[in-house]
Every structure is written in C-alpha cells, then in structure tokens.
Amino acid sequence: MSWITLKTTSFRWEAELMQQILAAHQIPARIVDLGIASYLGAGSATALQVLPEHHPSASLLISPIEEEPESNS
C-alpha cells in the first residue's frame, strides 16, 4: 500500500491535529517522523500521509479557507 505525503511540518502537534481532522471524516492518515527531534522545544519534522484515493478530499479538508474579497459598494 502506498501513501502520499499531504503536508510536512516542523511541529508534531500540528500533524496530529490534522490527522484528527481527517479521522473525523473517516480518512485514514499516518504521521511519519522525518528526522531526529530538534532542541529547545522547536519540535521535530513530520509528514502527514494519506492513501492516494483520499488525497483530493484530504487536501480540501486541511487547506486554508478561501475568503472572498469584500466589495466596497
């Protein structure tokens, strides 16, 4: 089974939060550590991965909300 990296982050808690969001929508995801933990509480590099068939839905769920520009009328 192959996995696609959806997002990389320097903070494991951020990847865990995104994983919980995906799990709430029944999208399987996993977190992969990309290296050793850094010092001074900066976190460790991690990747959030999903299965290929869930990639489009997962991308939409964790993408920023697009706001429409305000019209000045």
Order of alpha helices (4+ residues) and beta strands (2+ residues): beta-alpha-beta-beta-alpha
